[in-house]
């Protein structure tokens, strides 16, 4: 399977704990995105990487959130001191550079976070 | 501020008939529009897209229409099949790579 993979698929944690999610993009894709989806809503953009450089961050990404993409391959999204409002599906997507298929992003299955 | 709106949360259609999903947007800078399909427990899957320089794009049973003056696009699925039952998201981009999504429309295809 050469699609976008995410780990874990589900995470249940207690309020105040730290959690980290991992995303492995499609291997030849150098762009990587994180989105958050809450119940009844569409995905909301969080942040975007071009190779290892984080080029854009949404205002949704508070200082408790940090994302990295060392070496321009996999990415991690860490949430510190989780709050119940952080409960959501966290989606990762990747895309190739260039305009062959303009802005088509390939999504992983997501990590569902539940904060108790 | 929701820049992409899907005002119909659900749509029920009989197998073999046409499904029409609608999407409105407010940002005039959007220049690329996409439709994604999502099954439960899976991530969104790209379906079809259209550039703002076109008003129609067709791919098999799926056709997307864009009306820039009305800031409106629609997705037509003809004929609808049971496997089309899913949540459909409209998304748009303003040449900066991030996608803005609507809230989705749940399509149910009845046998």
Interface residues (C-beta under 8 A of the other chain):
Chain A: X4 X31 X33 X35 X40 X41 X42 X43 X44 X45 X48 X56 X58 X91 X93 X95 X101 X102 X103 X104 X105 X106 X107 X108 X109 X110
Chain B: X4 X6 X9 X32 X34 X36 X41 X42 X43 X44 X45 X46 X49 X51 X89 X91 X93 X96 X97 X98 X99 X100 X101 X102 X103 X104
